[in-house]
Amino acid sequence: MAPPALLSAIAAAMEHADPLAVVELGGACPHCDQAWAAFLDVAAFLWREVQGWAQRTLQEVHLLARAYGWREDEILALSPSRRRTYLQMITG
């Protein structure tokens, strides 16, 4: 593993090269005025969103294929709103 000083220098150089790569959110409690800050890991957030979308889509395909006997490519050719409508008819 690299020495802490080297890692710190690399992080500083990366932040200097792309200042928008580090997203820090902050705020204050409206009741006690306690300040807070948190870093947003954009890549991790985006990956979680993609994984969630993929799982939901697979679940939709599974339910529609089971209910109507459609093939995966037929189901994925439907618009998302049309798939939702069919899913609502299945689930009530």
Long-range contacts (C-beta under 8 A, 24 or more apart in sequence): 60-87, 63-87, 63-90, 63-91, 64-90
